[in-house]
Amino acid sequence: MRIGVTQAPREISIEVPDDERDQVRAAIDAALSGAKDTLWLQDKRGKLTAIPSAKIAYIEIGSPDGERRIGFGS
């Protein structure tokens, strides 16, 4: 998952467990709707990251299988 934050030169990359994708999406929806002031996310290793909801520019959630393609193949 990649998260763009306003007024920040780099995006935040977080690896979320596949079995928690629905819970993470619900937390993102709550943060973007204004129900939460801070979006808290926990990665695969247990590290917590807090992002102010008002500063979220975009969120990109990758494929559920976590496959990452390398090279020029299609």
N, CA and C atoms as a LAMMPS dump frame, in Angstrom:
ITEM: TIMESTEP
0
ITEM: NUMBER OF ATOMS
222
ITEM: BOX BOUNDS ff ff ff
-5.0000000000000000e+02 5.0000000000000000e+02
-5.0000000000000000e+02 5.0000000000000000e+02
-5.0000000000000000e+02 5.0000000000000000e+02
ITEM: ATOMS id mol type element x y z
1 1 1 N 0.839 -1.146 0
2 1 2 C 0 0 0
3 1 3 C 0.898 1.227 0
4 2 1 N 0.522 2.209 -0.797
5 2 2 C 1.259 3.464 -0.85
6 2 3 C 0.303 4.601 -0.506
7 3 1 N 0.789 5.527 0.302
8 3 2 C -0.03 6.643 0.744
9 3 3 C 0.716 7.933 0.442
10 4 1 N 0.057 8.811 -0.289
11 4 2 C 0.612 10.13 -0.563
12 4 3 C 0.12 11.107 0.487
13 5 1 N 1.03 11.916 1.001
14 5 2 C 0.7 12.895 2.033
15 5 3 C 0.994 14.28 1.474
16 6 1 N 0.05 15.21 1.672
17 6 2 C 0.247 16.566 1.166
18 6 3 C 1.443 17.208 1.854
19 7 1 N 2.155 18.026 1.121
20 7 2 C 3.335 18.759 1.575
21 7 3 C 4.448 17.834 2.062
22 8 1 N 4.508 16.633 1.51
23 8 2 C 5.586 15.69 1.813
24 8 3 C 6.174 15.207 0.489
25 9 1 N 7.489 15.244 0.337
26 9 2 C 8.093 14.881 -0.949
27 9 3 C 8.036 13.391 -1.287
28 10 1 N 7.874 12.539 -0.291
29 10 2 C 7.866 11.095 -0.532
30 10 3 C 6.56 10.491 -0.056
31 11 1 N 6.212 9.376 -0.677
32 11 2 C 5.019 8.667 -0.24
33 11 3 C 5.385 7.658 0.832
34 12 1 N 4.386 7.207 1.58
35 12 2 C 4.578 6.221 2.636
36 12 3 C 4.207 4.857 2.069
37 13 1 N 5.076 3.882 2.224
38 13 2 C 4.811 2.515 1.772
39 13 3 C 4.652 1.617 2.994
40 14 1 N 3.542 0.88 3.026
41 14 2 C 3.251 -0.009 4.144
42 14 3 C 2.81 -1.356 3.59
43 15 1 N 3.418 -2.426 4.085
44 15 2 C 3.007 -3.784 3.71
45 15 3 C 2 -4.272 4.738
46 16 1 N 0.77 -4.459 4.299
47 16 2 C -0.313 -4.873 5.177
48 16 3 C -0.612 -6.35 4.914
49 17 1 N -0.853 -7.135 5.955
50 17 2 C -1.208 -8.548 5.755
51 17 3 C -2.464 -8.681 4.886
52 18 1 N -2.466 -9.657 3.99
53 18 2 C -3.588 -9.842 3.067
54 18 3 C -4.899 -10.132 3.791
55 19 1 N -4.836 -10.821 4.913
56 19 2 C -6.073 -11.168 5.622
57 19 3 C -6.687 -9.982 6.37
58 20 1 N -5.982 -8.858 6.419
59 20 2 C -6.494 -7.665 7.092
60 20 3 C -6.896 -6.562 6.116
61 21 1 N -6.95 -6.867 4.838
62 21 2 C -7.238 -5.849 3.827
63 21 3 C -8.595 -5.187 4.026
64 22 1 N -9.617 -5.94 4.394
65 22 2 C -10.946 -5.37 4.584
66 22 3 C -10.977 -4.425 5.789
67 23 1 N -10.283 -4.798 6.86
68 23 2 C -10.233 -3.933 8.04
69 23 3 C -9.463 -2.648 7.738
70 24 1 N -8.392 -2.764 6.974
71 24 2 C -7.601 -1.586 6.612
72 24 3 C -8.428 -0.66 5.725
73 25 1 N -9.147 -1.234 4.8
74 25 2 C -9.981 -0.411 3.92
75 25 3 C -11.08 0.295 4.707
76 26 1 N -11.665 -0.378 5.692
77 26 2 C -12.68 0.252 6.537
78 26 3 C -12.077 1.413 7.336
79 27 1 N -10.858 1.233 7.831
80 27 2 C -10.187 2.307 8.571
81 27 3 C -9.883 3.489 7.66
82 28 1 N -9.486 3.204 6.415
83 28 2 C -9.221 4.263 5.446
84 28 3 C -10.503 5.021 5.113
85 29 1 N -11.589 4.296 4.886
86 29 2 C -12.878 4.937 4.604
87 29 3 C -13.309 5.843 5.756
88 30 1 N -13.129 5.379 6.991
89 30 2 C -13.495 6.18 8.162
90 30 3 C -12.645 7.444 8.248
91 31 1 N -11.35 7.317 7.959
92 31 2 C -10.461 8.478 8.019
93 31 3 C -10.801 9.494 6.93
94 32 1 N -11.085 9.011 5.721
95 32 2 C -11.384 9.924 4.625
96 32 3 C -12.761 10.567 4.754
97 33 1 N -13.672 9.922 5.456
98 33 2 C -15.01 10.485 5.637
99 33 3 C -15.045 11.508 6.769
100 34 1 N -13.971 11.594 7.54
101 34 2 C -13.914 12.554 8.633
102 34 3 C -14.295 11.966 9.977
103 35 1 N -14.597 10.677 10.016
104 35 2 C -14.969 10.031 11.276
105 35 3 C -13.772 9.905 12.226
106 36 1 N -12.568 9.85 11.663
107 36 2 C -11.345 9.757 12.464
108 36 3 C -10.403 10.877 12.047
109 37 1 N -9.705 11.449 13.019
110 37 2 C -8.732 12.5 12.721
111 37 3 C -7.381 11.926 12.306
112 38 1 N -7.101 10.703 12.734
113 38 2 C -5.814 10.063 12.455
114 38 3 C -6.046 8.655 11.924
115 39 1 N -5.343 8.318 10.865
116 39 2 C -5.378 6.965 10.315
117 39 3 C -4.194 6.195 10.89
118 40 1 N -4.477 5.155 11.664
119 40 2 C -3.453 4.286 12.231
120 40 3 C -3.407 2.998 11.428
121 41 1 N -2.225 2.637 10.954
122 41 2 C -2.044 1.404 10.194
123 41 3 C -0.905 0.597 10.795
124 42 1 N -1.078 -0.719 10.823
125 42 2 C -0.044 -1.619 11.329
126 42 3 C 0.448 -2.489 10.185
127 43 1 N 1.767 -2.542 10
128 43 2 C 2.323 -3.333 8.913
129 43 3 C 2.507 -4.785 9.329
130 44 1 N 3.081 -5.583 8.428
131 44 2 C 3.263 -7.02 8.666
132 44 3 C 4.158 -7.318 9.856
133 45 1 N 5.062 -6.416 10.183
134 45 2 C 6.006 -6.633 11.284
135 45 3 C 5.509 -6.067 12.614
136 46 1 N 4.329 -5.447 12.613
137 46 2 C 3.775 -4.892 13.838
138 46 3 C 4.051 -3.418 14.053
139 47 1 N 4.744 -2.773 13.127
140 47 2 C 5.064 -1.351 13.246
141 47 3 C 3.81 -0.522 12.974
142 48 1 N 3.523 0.44 13.861
143 48 2 C 2.362 1.312 13.703
144 48 3 C 2.77 2.619 13.041
145 49 1 N 1.935 3.085 12.138
146 49 2 C 2.149 4.352 11.451
147 49 3 C 0.885 5.18 11.593
148 50 1 N 1.043 6.449 11.974
149 50 2 C -0.089 7.362 12.111
150 50 3 C -0.001 8.43 11.027
151 51 1 N -1.125 8.689 10.377
152 51 2 C -1.186 9.693 9.321
153 51 3 C -2.387 10.588 9.602
154 52 1 N -2.193 11.903 9.687
155 52 2 C -3.333 12.791 9.887
156 52 3 C -4.29 12.686 8.695
157 53 1 N -5.545 12.447 8.956
158 53 2 C -6.535 12.24 7.889
159 53 3 C -6.616 13.429 6.945
160 54 1 N -6.468 14.623 7.458
161 54 2 C -6.571 15.828 6.631
162 54 3 C -5.404 15.968 5.658
163 55 1 N -4.312 15.27 5.89
164 55 2 C -3.114 15.369 5.051
165 55 3 C -3.017 14.28 3.993
166 56 1 N -3.967 13.345 3.947
167 56 2 C -3.917 12.251 2.975
168 56 3 C -4.261 12.79 1.592
169 57 1 N -3.334 12.614 0.647
170 57 2 C -3.562 13.048 -0.733
171 57 3 C -4.157 11.91 -1.561
172 58 1 N -3.61 10.702 -1.41
173 58 2 C -4.115 9.527 -2.123
174 58 3 C -3.659 8.268 -1.411
175 59 1 N -4.367 7.171 -1.681
176 59 2 C -3.992 5.863 -1.155
177 59 3 C -4.108 4.863 -2.291
178 60 1 N -3.051 4.096 -2.498
179 60 2 C -3.031 3.065 -3.533
180 60 3 C -2.858 1.715 -2.848
181 61 1 N -3.862 0.857 -3.024
182 61 2 C -3.808 -0.479 -2.439
183 61 3 C -3.487 -1.459 -3.551
184 62 1 N -2.431 -2.246 -3.36
185 62 2 C -1.986 -3.19 -4.383
186 62 3 C -2.865 -4.413 -4.462
187 63 1 N -2.459 -5.352 -5.298
188 63 2 C -3.217 -6.581 -5.501
189 63 3 C -3.193 -7.434 -4.242
190 64 1 N -4.243 -8.204 -3.992
191 64 2 C -4.3 -9.006 -2.777
192 64 3 C -3.26 -10.117 -2.704
193 65 1 N -2.75 -10.569 -3.844
194 65 2 C -1.759 -11.644 -3.809
195 65 3 C -0.354 -11.133 -3.52
196 66 1 N -0.17 -9.825 -3.53
197 66 2 C 1.127 -9.247 -3.21
198 66 3 C 2.172 -9.478 -4.277
199 67 1 N 1.766 -9.9 -5.452
200 67 2 C 2.71 -10.183 -6.528
201 67 3 C 3.313 -8.883 -7.035
202 68 1 N 4.61 -8.889 -7.199
203 68 2 C 5.31 -7.712 -7.696
204 68 3 C 6.071 -8.147 -8.942
205 69 1 N 5.737 -7.557 -10.061
206 69 2 C 6.374 -7.945 -11.316
207 69 3 C 7.648 -7.15 -11.538
208 70 1 N 8.643 -7.848 -12.071
209 70 2 C 9.924 -7.229 -12.352
210 70 3 C 10.269 -7.527 -13.789
211 71 1 N 10.755 -6.539 -14.506
212 71 2 C 11.161 -6.733 -15.877
213 71 3 C 10.173 -6.166 -16.865
214 72 1 N 10.304 -6.607 -18.116
215 72 2 C 9.508 -6.049 -19.189
216 72 3 C 8.353 -6.955 -19.631
217 73 1 N 8.179 -8.096 -19.011
218 73 2 C 7.119 -9.033 -19.39
219 73 3 C 5.744 -8.482 -19.06
220 74 1 N 4.739 -9.041 -19.709
221 74 2 C 3.378 -8.554 -19.432
222 74 3 C 2.602 -9.505 -18.584
